[in-house]
Amino acid sequence: MSNDAVDDFDGAKIAILRGGDVLSLLRDDQPDIAFPNHWDLPGGGREGDETPIQTAARELFEELSVTLDPSKIIYHAKERKSSAQPDVAVHFFVARWDDLPDSGITLGDEGQRWCWMPVSEYLSRKDSIELIRARLSRALMTLNERI
């Protein structure tokens, strides 16, 4: 898939990197949601006619009260949502934000907690979402980021 910024897509996720850590969210432990009690990255579904970056920014703010600084984005890819939904697109962003203070991060209405997790730990956890692990791993390889 191409990296076109505006077209039909389902949602967007963003990995915020600070040093060797990634900003992670523990999803709620409710049986009626996808991937309950799994570690995830900020992001979610598109609303209205949002662009991919608007979706990622809104979700980041709703989930963690962080206002996205677009100048921090170092990677963007448009991908298939899943093998079960090959015609549905999602966008994945990575931001390098080494000066993001913890004091500016507050958990919103979704999720049990947040943390800065070592990237290597996030990528090896069985309780992180497999598709998100794969997207983050591809992004880091493309960026030649060391973990």
Order of alpha helices (4+ residues) and beta strands (2+ residues): beta-beta-beta-beta-alpha-beta-beta-beta-alpha-alpha
